[in-house]
């Protein structure tokens, strides 16, 4: 019998404005977060897990809208690689998102929604908010900071900008900077959202109509980049959906079409289109070397942390070469780092899926 | 001084309905085509060039809307690899397109535009129309049939279905069937078009409003797949567009964003959204093995033609493995075939760009 992992949902209202990379400050910042396990009296057993673009704080507890298990339920829990019998696990919704932390759907000081008045944020701004949460919790140094994809960017950014705050840094399926191709795919998604007449310049919250069609197209385009070509072929191939022969029409004849349409549509139930704009922008702006004078190694100069970098051989969104660049930078400053490219058929999404070798790497690194 | 290549623009109205794979027949089919060079008295020197998804018959003559040189101007002309001093070159707009051949923007029998009443067509249907054109021109056997991308699909389809009509088949950067990933990208584009309220179920021709925003998003998504990641990085990297620093807004900060927006917008000036739906559908339906009992080799059984198959090492849309599958099928029926994977940095679009090694392959094959 599966035991339900007990989690605590909380919010904290930061007592100071959050200074942003843009030069602006964000006032009255709320951070919504979940915790699992118990914080040790000396507060030495905390692990901060950062979520990815469309993730949220419900890392190991059911999603409040979809009812589905937490997005990393397989990784976090009693006896799991991130063992809640030993560790106190924190996962916070990033600012700019839409699951309780302050974002474009939140009320601004004038009582109206921010919409596109929300300031453009960066990955470092997201991390600043989470460090403020750690301050509020009285946690000085984390046992580890962990993240995949955009979560990995945050983990690296925390290591670079708040080097004393984490003893271990585990960065999975990520990159030190968004490439031209990464930016290009995000720009397609943003243009799809902004082309939706329901978007209304971002002021759709009180209209009763949300830009679901544009957001669904954005999600569909992005979703392809999360999967490998071989994975798509294995999962769908050219198999038809609930029919014996092609329809010679524009219905979803192929399973892969039906799957993508469903993924696009389902996404609009749980995500805010403006949040998608802001978070993709933050990812596109991410360039850890640029933030540190143009040399990636300088981002990690003097870091006291141990690092573990993991890539997947079928990830074409953030291919292994990106992870290798991180490792080379860490080597250049003599930081202890282990690096592994894991073999898994699922493409970028491998970090979320059943990959036992990842479990072993995570277990080994966190307990080493 | 560059000499202008003389071309002849013609249309032919087929005297019989075109029987389609769907079981329907298309009546009063017009085919618009260009020719270059002179047809030999024995009609033995004709080369049929098939265009790609968004191409047209203006293969080596200026585009009537954009004024730009023909899309394969570098390949076709006096003294060029497809030498118009020697060969009579024909390039016809595919049916379903929008440059003069019958497509969804054409008038149906009732005088109104077809719109989505246009029948769903296949690559083989496009080829049937072009074989009818050859009949109208009195050309029995072509010296060669040549095409890249969707043009390559047509070349293979012609070889498989009309084996006596071409002595040589040159298939470049193409595939024997659309993969799940290929279908997925096309489906994103179709959903983007259909999500545009100006699309109006395809009945936009007389509304004064065309679904340009949706079509532009479709083009942007597709355009990324035509380029290599390394090519995008080399061309744009993370360079900013006409500014010194990030704007912390949603303008096109990055050159790659600006480029993609331009590509999307410019495309809407010259292409019909419904044609985009129909032609992508035809490509997704393409599976040469399926058409021939499930075994690709059977598509080429008894072919009298010589083949040349060319792929590019950076093409991730139709990677070299797809070309290899074609070659293996041809080997299985003992058809003479030469195969080369060329090295070029431009991804799938390499077949359109400055790749001197391609010129040498084309010259050698056509004159051998």
Interface residues (C-beta under 8 A of the other chain):
Chain A: X21 X22 X23 X24 X116 X119 X120 X177 X178 X179 X180 X181 X183 X184 X185 X187 X188 X190 X191 X192 X194 X195 X196 X197 X213 X214 X216 X217 X220 X221 X224 X227 X229 X232 X233 X235 X236 X237 X238 X246 X248 X249 X250 X252 X254 X256 X257 X260 X261 X264 X277 X281 X284 X285 X287 X290 X316
Chain B: X21 X22 X23 X24 X116 X119 X120 X177 X178 X179 X180 X181 X183 X184 X185 X187 X188 X190 X191 X192 X194 X195 X196 X197 X213 X214 X216 X217 X220 X221 X224 X227 X229 X232 X233 X235 X236 X237 X238 X246 X248 X249 X250 X252 X254 X256 X257 X260 X261 X264 X277 X281 X284 X285 X287 X290 X316
